[in-house]
Amino acid sequence: MSDVWRVFEKLAGEKKAKCSLCSRSLAYLGGTSNLRKHLETAHPVEWRKLQEKPDSKSKPDQTKRHSTIDVHMKRMSCSATRAGELTDGLLDFIVLDMRPVSIVAGVGFRRLLYKLEPEYSVPSHTHMASLLAKKHVEGQGRLRKMLEKADAVALTTDMWTSKAMEGYITMTVHFITESWSMMSLVLATAGFVDSHTGANIGKRMVDIAGDFGVAGSVFAVTHDEAANQCAALRVCKDEAQQLGLSGEWRSVICVAHRLQ
């Protein structure tokens, strides 16, 4: 009998098997390859321990089998503080190196972490995605507080279309802190589903700046000299005036683009 049945239980009346470690149900059509892959990727530590200590009984009953799992595969965990530090480190790794969240599900990646910290339980990619979303919101909050103290800011912006023909816009804010340090931080990199007209771009730029509370303190915006970008800056000025904002929104053509 395959070792996977020391962890999985067939669900009566269904073509599925349930993992006793995470309660996830997977399709079972007679083969155990997908069940084994689940153990290798989602529970590498427990799977390794199970293989190192095989079941001594050839046909244990259901109760004894699960009792064996509880004894020999009980999940060990490092301290909550250490686990939190490792998870934060994973988040920083994904953000700073721009890696896909799915990297935490990779067999090789999990084996590496097991060698470094055998008792650490690697979070699932869905859990990491939720943690990244929370981290993003927290980062936005910190940036908004920093910008509250900025008397004036400058922006740079650009747009592009991916190979999948998906449009994107990025805006970066530049300002000087109270301690006279120059800061350049990304306000947003977001999808742009509307047509790339000056009106649509300009409105989106004002919306992004407004979301961070700087629409009324924009001194200048650096952009390429495409016709729609130049038109967008005129729209930004009009939008700011209509909203009663004091920002100048001066148009500054990027020197690099002009030299090209």
Salt bridges, closest charged atoms under 4 A:
GLU9 OE1 - HIS66 NE2 3.87
GLU46 OE2 - ARG75 NE 3.14
GLU85 OE1 - ARG82 NH1 3.81
ASP92 OD1 - LYS135 NZ 3.58
GLU117 OE1 - ARG82 NE 3.25
ASP207 OD2 - LYS203 NZ 3.29
ASP211 OD2 - ARG144 NH2 3.08
GLU225 OE1 - ARG258 NH2 3.38
GLU248 OE1 - ARG250 NE 2.62
